């Protein structure tokens, strides 16, 4: 084991507004705009100063879906989680491994946040960002990429040494179909007329898509009707085989309602092929109910996986005991949470799975790091929707967007509107440039253009 010891000298927190080109409805929330958080750490390692960086969208009504908190309050809670994590990591005495910071200072920050009234999923957001930035610093210190760094035990965590790590050159993109997304041009809804795909039909034709993530509202008839339309469109438009995942986003009020929905799905002749090609059903039950009863008795013929429930180590084990068969990898929940989940999947890969889901990761550090993490752990298709709901690099300066495009010429391309954006070809993304030194950080944001988080 070749663990890197780091001593954080400075941690800077920033944010940038993100305006969506299309409204994104998931669960009970509709997202029109948001803030993206950025973290930059300066550390001492081996007598020199090294930098690490990361970014993540601060999505309201995903981490905390309580109706008592407004969107603005949700985002401020996420900022507070970042502040708590920064204080804890800077307060550590001496140099430590990246995992030690997460295990010790990260736990301290999360418990402090929970004590101050933050939901645990919110409280761990700040720790997740600091952990990614420290991991980047450790990898830059040794000039290693993520897979090689994990294989050498660089972070000092207890899981990476037992994992079969991958360095794939591509990954299949799973396109999100939100609850307000137009399926064809005749559908009512937002049409930005910006030259980018605005409907599901447009996206299939532009990107050669084969994998899709379909959002469910939890109302049986409405879901069945919309899935029927989607299935017919996929049959008509997709070249060759297609596959879908279903995302309940905690919208099913009880296990009984969920079971009734599944039986209705099975009873619909027009949905036979869709059911046959469904790979998983993600977090259908609210987190307060999801781990209260068995789910393998509901007669659902595809793996049920957890997402929003994943707010602590031990959740996946509890889920497995109740009949869940998988869990999501999301960098917003933490690098080490994904490693822990991958280690549990590796014990029984025939019956367990790690999926790659999205928090509307934006072009640049966020989408690069999240995609690389999942691919390194063996995920072969991943939900990516930041490129669909946001025009390229959004409000980032043109020079920043162009720097990322030059650093990753196969991952980004220039769209018809002249702006760099994610390059999706034959339904997949190129990962070739992400395996270099650092945690997918060949380019960096224009730090001077960002607003400091006070």
C-alpha positions in Angstrom: 0.0 0.0 0.0 1.3 3.4 -1.0 -0.9 5.8 1.0 -0.6 9.6 0.4 -0.7 11.8 3.5 -2.1 15.3 2.9 -2.4 18.4 5.1 -5.1 20.8 3.9 -3.7 24.4 4.0 -6.7 26.2 2.4 -10.2 25.2 1.2 -12.1 27.6 -1.0 -15.8 27.2 -1.7 -17.5 28.8 -4.7 -20.7 28.6 -6.7 -22.1 29.5 -10.1 -25.7 29.8 -11.3 -27.0 27.3 -13.8 -30.0 28.0 -16.0 -31.8 25.0 -17.5 -32.9 25.2 -21.1 -35.7 22.7 -20.4 -37.6 22.3 -17.2 -36.7 19.1 -15.4 -39.4 17.5 -13.4 -38.4 14.6 -11.1 -40.5 13.4 -8.2 -42.6 16.3 -6.9 -40.1 18.9 -8.0 -39.5 20.9 -11.2 -36.1 22.4 -11.7 -35.6 25.6 -13.8 -32.4 26.9 -12.3 -29.9 26.0 -9.7 -26.5 26.7 -8.2 -23.4 24.6 -8.9 -20.8 24.3 -6.0 -17.1 24.3 -6.7 -14.4 23.3 -4.2 -10.6 24.0 -4.5 -8.2 22.7 -1.9 -4.5 23.4 -1.4 -2.7 20.7 0.5 0.8 20.0 1.6 2.2 16.6 0.5 5.8 15.5 0.6 7.0 19.0 1.3 5.2 20.7 -1.6 1.8 22.3 -2.3 -0.7 20.5 -4.5 -4.2 21.4 -5.5 -7.4 19.4 -5.8 -10.7 20.4 -7.2 -14.3 19.2 -7.7 -17.8 20.5 -8.6 -21.4 19.4 -8.0 -24.9 20.8 -8.6 -26.8 21.8 -5.4 -30.1 20.4 -6.5 -33.1 21.5 -4.3 -35.8 18.9 -3.5 -33.6 15.9 -4.0 -31.4 15.8 -0.9 -34.4 17.1 1.2 -37.9 16.7 -0.1 -39.7 18.1 2.9 -42.3 20.7 1.9 -41.4 22.8 4.8 -38.2 23.9 3.2 -38.1 26.1 0.1 -35.7 25.6 -2.8 -33.6 28.5 -1.6 -33.5 27.0 1.9 -32.5 23.6 0.5 -29.5 25.2 -1.4 -28.5 27.2 1.7 -28.5 23.9 3.7 -26.1 22.4 1.2 -23.9 25.4 1.5 -23.9 25.0 5.2 -22.9 21.3 4.8 -19.9 22.5 2.8 -19.0 25.0 5.5 -19.2 22.3 8.2 -17.0 20.0 6.2 -14.4 22.8 5.5 -14.2 23.6 9.2 -13.7 20.0 10.2 -11.1 19.2 7.6 -9.1 22.4 8.3 -9.3 21.7 12.0 -7.5 18.3 11.7 -4.0 18.2 13.3 -1.2 16.9 11.0 -1.3 15.1 7.7 -3.6 12.2 7.1 -4.7 9.9 4.3 -7.8 11.0 2.2 -9.8 8.2 3.7 -8.8 9.2 7.3 -10.1 12.7 6.6 -13.4 11.2 5.4 -13.7 8.7 8.2 -12.8 11.0 11.0 -13.3 14.7 10.1 -16.1 13.7 7.6 -18.0 11.8 10.3 -17.6 14.8 12.6 -18.9 17.2 10.0 -21.9 15.0 9.2 -22.9 14.5 12.9 -22.5 18.2 13.5 -24.8 18.9 10.5 -27.4 16.4 11.7 -27.3 17.9 15.2 -27.9 21.4 13.6 -31.0 20.0 11.9 -29.7 19.0 8.5 -31.0 15.7 7.0 -28.2 13.2 6.8 -28.2 13.1 3.0 -27.8 16.9 3.1 -25.1 16.8 5.8 -22.9 14.4 3.9 -22.9 16.6 0.7 -20.1 18.8 2.0 -18.0 15.8 3.0 -18.6 14.2 -0.4 -17.2 17.3 -2.1 -14.1 17.6 0.2 -13.4 13.9 -0.3 -13.4 14.2 -4.1 -11.1 17.3 -4.0 -8.7 15.5 -1.6 -8.7 12.4 -3.8 -7.8 14.7 -6.8 -5.0 16.2 -4.8 -3.6 12.8 -3.8 -3.7 11.6 -7.5 -2.1 14.8 -8.7 0.6 14.4 -6.1 1.5 11.0 -7.6 0.6 11.7 -11.2 -1.7 8.8 -11.2 -5.2 8.3 -12.6 -8.2 7.1 -10.6 -8.0 3.4 -11.4 -4.3 3.1 -10.8 -4.4 5.2 -7.7 -7.2 3.0 -6.2 -5.3 -0.2 -7.2 -2.2 1.1 -5.3 -4.2 1.9 -2.2 -3.5 5.6 -2.5 -6.4 6.8 -0.5 -5.9 4.4 2.4 -9.6 3.2 2.3 -10.5 -0.4 3.2 -12.3 -1.3 0.0 -10.3 -0.4 -3.2 -7.7 -3.2 -2.7 -10.3 -5.9 -3.2 -12.1 -4.4 -6.2 -11.7 -5.3 -9.9 -11.1 -1.9 -11.3 -11.7 -0.9 -14.9 -10.3 1.6 -17.4 -12.9 1.5 -20.2 -12.6 3.7 -23.2 -16.3 4.3 -23.5 -19.5 4.1 -21.5 -23.1 3.9 -22.7 -25.2 7.0 -21.9 -28.7 6.4 -20.4 -30.9 9.3 -21.4 -33.3 10.7 -18.9 -36.9 11.3 -19.8 -38.3 13.7 -17.2 -41.9 14.0 -16.4 -42.2 17.2 -18.4 -40.0 16.2 -21.3 -41.7 16.4 -24.6 -41.6 13.1 -26.5 -42.3 14.5 -30.0 -42.5 18.0 -31.5 -46.3 18.1 -31.4 -46.3 17.7 -27.6 -47.0 20.8 -25.6 -44.2 22.2 -23.5 -41.0 24.2 -23.6 -39.2 24.5 -27.0 -36.0 26.5 -26.6 -35.4 26.6 -30.3 -31.6 26.6 -29.7 -30.6 24.0 -32.2 -30.2 21.3 -29.6 -32.5 18.2 -29.2 -35.7 19.3 -27.4 -37.7 16.1 -27.5 -37.0 12.5 -26.9 -37.4 11.8 -30.6 -34.9 14.5 -31.4 -32.4 13.2 -28.8 -32.6 9.6 -30.2 -32.0 10.8 -33.7 -29.2 13.2 -32.7 -27.3 10.8 -30.4 -28.1 7.3 -31.5 -29.4 6.5 -28.0 -30.2 2.9 -26.9 -30.6 3.3 -23.1 -33.2 5.4 -21.3 -34.1 6.3 -17.7 -37.9 6.9 -17.4 -39.2 9.0 -14.5 -42.4 7.8 -12.9 -44.9 10.1 -11.1 -46.4 7.4 -8.9 -49.9 7.7 -10.3 -50.8 4.4 -12.0 -52.9 5.5 -15.0 -50.7 8.5 -15.8 -47.5 6.4 -15.7 -49.0 3.6 -17.8 -50.2 6.0 -20.4 -46.9 7.8 -20.7 -44.9 4.6 -20.7 -47.1 3.3 -23.5 -46.3 6.4 -25.6 -42.6 6.1 -24.8 -42.4 2.4 -25.7 -44.0 3.0 -29.0 -41.6 5.8 -29.8 -38.6 3.7 -28.8 -39.8 0.8 -31.0 -40.1 3.2 -33.9 -37.0 5.3 -33.5 -34.2 3.2 -31.9 -32.0 1.2 -34.2 -31.6 -2.3 -32.7 -32.1 -3.2 -29.1 -33.1 -0.7 -26.5 -33.3 -0.9 -22.7 -34.8 1.2 -19.9 -34.6 1.8 -16.2 -37.5 3.2 -14.2 -37.1 5.8 -11.5 -39.8 6.2 -8.9 -38.0 9.1 -7.1 -39.9 8.2 -3.9 -43.3 8.8 -5.5 -45.1 5.6 -4.6 -46.9 6.2 -1.3 -46.8 2.6 -0.1 -45.6 -0.9 -1.1 -49.2 -1.8 -1.9 -49.5 1.1 -4.4 -46.1 0.0 -5.9 -47.2 -3.6 -6.3 -50.5 -2.5 -7.9 -48.6 -0.4 -10.4 -46.4 -3.3 -11.4 -49.3 -5.6 -11.9 -50.9 -2.9 -14.2 -47.7 -2.7 -16.1 -47.7 -6.5 -16.6 -51.3 -6.4 -17.7 -50.8 -3.8 -20.5 -50.1 -5.6 -23.8 -48.4 -2.5 -25.3 -45.8 -2.6 -22.5 -44.7 -6.2 -22.8 -41.5 -5.3 -24.6 -40.8 -2.4 -22.2 -41.1 -4.7 -19.2 -38.8 -7.3 -20.9 -36.2 -4.6 -21.4 -36.4 -3.0 -18.0 -33.1 -3.3 -16.2 -34.1 -2.0 -12.8 -36.6 0.0 -10.7 -34.9 2.8 -8.7 -36.1 4.1 -5.2 -39.9 3.8 -5.7 -40.7 4.2 -2.0 -40.1 7.3 0.2 -36.9 7.0 2.2 -38.9 7.0 5.4 -40.7 3.8 4.3 -38.1 2.2 1.9 -36.3 0.2 4.6 -39.3 -0.7 6.8 -40.5 -3.9 5.0 -39.4 -6.6 2.6 -39.7 -5.7 -1.1 -38.9 -9.1 -2.6 -42.5 -10.2 -1.8 -44.1 -7.6 -4.0 -44.0 -9.6 -7.2 -41.8 -7.1 -9.0 -39.7 -8.9 -11.7 -36.8 -6.6 -12.0 -34.1 -5.6 -9.4 -35.2 -2.8 -7.0 -32.3 -0.5 -6.1 -31.8 2.3 -3.5 -30.8 5.9 -4.2 -32.2 8.6 -1.9 -32.1 6.2 1.0 -28.3 5.9 0.8 -27.4 8.4 3.5 -25.1 6.3 5.7 -22.8 3.3 5.6 -24.9 0.2 6.4 -27.9 1.3 4.3 -27.0 -1.1 1.4 -26.6 -4.0 3.8 -30.1 -3.3 5.3 -31.5 -3.0 1.8 -30.0 -6.3 0.7 -31.6 -8.0 3.8 -35.0 -6.7 2.7 -34.8 -7.8 -0.9 -33.2 -4.8 -2.7 -30.6 -5.9 -5.2 -28.6 -2.8 -5.9 -27.7 0.8 -5.2 -26.7 3.9 -7.1 -23.2 5.3 -7.5 -23.4 9.1 -7.2 -20.4 11.3 -6.5 -22.7 13.7 -4.6 -23.1 10.9 -1.9 -19.4 10.3 -1.7 -16.5 8.6 -3.4 -16.1 6.1 -0.6 -19.8 5.3 -0.5 -19.5 4.1 -4.1 -16.4 2.1 -3.2 -18.2 0.5 -0.3 -21.2 -0.3 -2.4 -19.0 -1.8 -5.2 -17.3 -4.0 -2.6 -20.7 -5.4 -1.5 -21.8 -6.0 -5.1 -18.5 -7.8 -5.8 -19.4 -10.5 -3.2 -22.4 -11.6 -5.3 -22.3 -10.0 -8.7 -24.8 -12.4 -10.1 -27.5 -11.1 -7.8 -26.4 -7.5 -7.0 -25.7 -4.5 -9.1 -24.2 -1.0 -8.9 -26.0 1.5 -11.1 -24.7 4.8 -12.4 -27.2 7.7 -11.8 -27.1 11.4 -12.2 -27.6 14.6 -10.2 -27.7 16.6 -13.5 -23.9 16.7 -13.5 -22.7 19.7 -15.4 -20.1 19.7 -18.1 -16.6 20.0 -16.7 -15.4 18.6 -13.4 -18.8 17.3 -12.2 -19.6 15.1 -15.1 -16.0 14.0 -15.7 -15.5 12.8 -12.1 -18.9 11.2 -11.6 -18.6 9.3 -14.9 -15.1 8.2 -14.3 -15.9 6.9 -10.8 -18.8 4.8 -12.0 -16.9 3.4 -15.0 -13.9 2.5 -12.9 -16.1 0.5 -10.7 -17.5 -1.5 -13.6 -20.7 0.4 -14.4 -21.3 0.0 -18.2 -24.2 2.4 -18.7 -24.8 5.6 -16.8 -27.6 8.2 -16.6 -26.3 11.5 -17.9 -28.8 14.4 -18.3 -26.8 17.6 -17.6 -26.1 17.9 -21.4 -29.8 17.7 -22.1 -31.2 20.1 -19.6 -28.4 22.7 -19.8 -26.7 24.2 -22.9 -23.1 22.9 -22.7 -21.2 24.7 -20.0 -24.0 27.1 -19.3 -22.9 30.4 -17.9 -19.2 29.5 -17.7 -16.8 31.8 -19.5 -16.1 30.8 -23.1 -12.4 30.4 -22.3 -13.2 27.9 -19.6 -15.5 25.8 -21.8 -12.9 25.8 -24.6 -10.1 24.8 -22.2 -12.1 21.7 -21.1 -12.9 21.0 -24.8 -9.2 21.1 -25.7 -8.3 18.9 -22.8 -11.0 16.3 -23.6 -11.5 16.5 -27.4 -13.4 13.2 -27.6 -15.7 14.0 -24.6 -16.8 17.4 -25.8 -17.7 18.8 -29.2 -18.8 22.1 -30.7 -22.6 22.2 -31.2 -24.4 23.9 -34.0 -24.7 27.0 -31.8 -20.9 27.2 -31.5 -20.7 26.2 -27.9 -18.8 23.1 -26.5 -21.0 20.4 -25.1 -21.0 16.8 -24.2 -20.3 14.6 -27.3 -22.7 11.6 -27.5 -22.1 9.3 -30.4 -23.8 6.0 -31.0 -25.4 6.4 -27.6 -22.0 6.5 -25.8 -19.4 8.8 -24.3 -15.7 8.6 -24.8 -13.6 8.2 -21.6 -10.2 8.1 -23.2 -9.0 11.4 -21.8 -10.3 10.9 -18.3 -7.7 8.2 -17.3 -4.8 10.6 -17.1 -3.2 12.0 -13.9 -5.6 13.4 -11.3 -9.3 12.8 -10.7 -10.4 13.7 -14.3 -9.0 17.2 -13.8 -6.8 17.9 -16.8 -8.6 21.3 -17.0 -9.9 23.5 -14.3 -12.7 26.1 -13.9 -12.0 29.8 -14.2 -11.8 30.3 -10.4 -11.9 34.1 -10.8 -15.3 33.9 -12.4 -17.0 32.1 -9.5 -18.8 33.6 -6.6 -17.2 32.7 -3.2 -19.5 30.9 -0.7 -19.3 33.1 2.4 
